[in-house]
Amino acid sequence: METFNDIIKGTKPVLVDFSAEWCGPCKMMAPILKEVSQKIGNRARIIKIDVDRNPTVARKYQIVSVPTLIVFRNGQIQFRQSGVMQAMQLVALLERLAANN
């Protein structure tokens, strides 16, 4: 089974959506991330981490508000922002990071 650390160590950018089921703005991210996924294709990976179900990972990355979006590449944080982001901003960010391969 692929672990979180395996996923974020790849050369492809990985957008991690740290969220919670009770969080209203997190629910707004779902269709945005679906659109980003369709536009970015296999150039990047998008995963969702529920902070209530994965408290160890949430603590490790000091997630204090949700949603928090972190983009990893080669195990390193390339971008971090809390709050809802627009699809086009995320697509542009991921395309830029994917192009730096």
C-alpha positions as CSV (number, residue, x, y, z in Angstrom):
1,M,0.0,0.0,0.0
2,E,1.2,3.5,-0.9
3,T,1.8,5.7,2.1
4,F,1.4,9.5,2.4
5,N,5.2,9.8,2.4
6,D,5.6,7.7,-0.7
7,I,3.1,9.9,-2.5
8,I,4.7,13.2,-1.7
9,K,8.2,12.1,-2.5
10,G,7.4,11.7,-6.2
11,T,8.8,14.0,-8.9
12,K,5.2,15.0,-9.9
13,P,3.6,17.8,-7.9
14,V,1.1,16.6,-5.3
15,L,-1.6,18.9,-4.1
16,V,-2.8,17.8,-0.7
17,D,-6.2,19.2,0.4
18,F,-6.2,19.1,4.2
19,S,-9.9,19.2,5.1
20,A,-12.6,18.1,7.5
21,E,-16.2,16.8,6.9
22,W,-17.7,19.5,9.2
23,C,-15.9,22.4,7.3
24,G,-18.1,24.4,5.0
25,P,-15.3,26.0,2.9
26,C,-13.8,22.5,2.5
27,K,-17.0,21.4,0.8
28,M,-16.6,24.3,-1.6
29,M,-13.1,22.9,-2.6
30,A,-14.5,19.6,-3.9
31,P,-15.8,20.8,-7.3
32,I,-12.8,23.2,-7.6
33,L,-10.4,20.3,-7.2
34,K,-12.4,18.1,-9.6
35,E,-12.0,20.9,-12.2
36,V,-8.3,21.2,-11.5
37,S,-7.9,17.4,-11.8
38,Q,-9.6,17.4,-15.2
39,K,-7.4,20.3,-16.5
40,I,-4.1,19.1,-15.1
41,G,-4.5,15.4,-16.0
42,N,-1.6,13.2,-15.0
43,R,0.9,16.1,-14.7
44,A,0.1,16.4,-11.0
45,R,-1.7,14.4,-8.3
46,I,-4.4,15.6,-6.0
47,I,-5.2,13.9,-2.7
48,K,-7.5,14.8,0.2
49,I,-6.5,14.3,3.8
50,D,-9.2,14.4,6.5
51,V,-7.5,16.1,9.5
52,D,-9.8,14.3,12.0
53,R,-9.0,10.9,10.6
54,N,-5.3,11.6,10.1
55,P,-4.3,13.7,13.2
56,T,-0.6,12.6,13.0
57,V,-0.2,14.0,9.5
58,A,-2.2,17.1,10.4
59,R,0.1,17.7,13.4
60,K,3.3,17.1,11.4
61,Y,2.4,19.8,8.9
62,Q,0.9,22.1,11.6
63,I,-2.6,22.3,10.0
64,V,-4.5,24.7,12.2
65,S,-7.3,25.7,9.8
66,V,-9.0,23.9,7.0
67,P,-9.0,23.8,4.1
68,T,-5.2,24.1,3.9
69,L,-3.7,23.3,0.5
70,I,0.0,22.2,0.4
71,V,1.8,21.3,-2.8
72,F,4.7,18.8,-2.4
73,R,7.3,17.8,-4.9
74,N,10.2,15.5,-4.1
75,G,9.0,15.5,-0.5
76,Q,9.4,19.2,-0.2
77,I,6.7,21.8,0.4
78,Q,6.5,24.0,-2.8
79,F,3.4,26.0,-1.8
80,R,1.1,26.3,1.2
81,Q,-2.1,28.3,1.7
82,S,-5.2,28.1,3.9
83,G,-8.6,28.9,2.5
84,V,-10.5,28.3,-0.7
85,M,-8.5,28.9,-3.9
86,Q,-9.9,29.2,-7.4
87,A,-9.4,26.5,-9.9
88,M,-7.4,28.6,-12.4
89,Q,-4.9,29.7,-9.7
90,L,-4.3,26.0,-8.8
91,V,-4.0,24.9,-12.4
92,A,-1.4,27.6,-13.1
93,L,0.5,26.7,-10.0
94,L,0.6,23.0,-10.7
95,E,1.5,23.5,-14.3
96,R,4.4,25.7,-13.4
97,L,5.7,23.2,-10.8
98,A,5.1,20.2,-13.2
99,A,7.1,22.1,-15.9
100,N,10.1,22.3,-13.6
101,N,10.7,18.5,-13.8
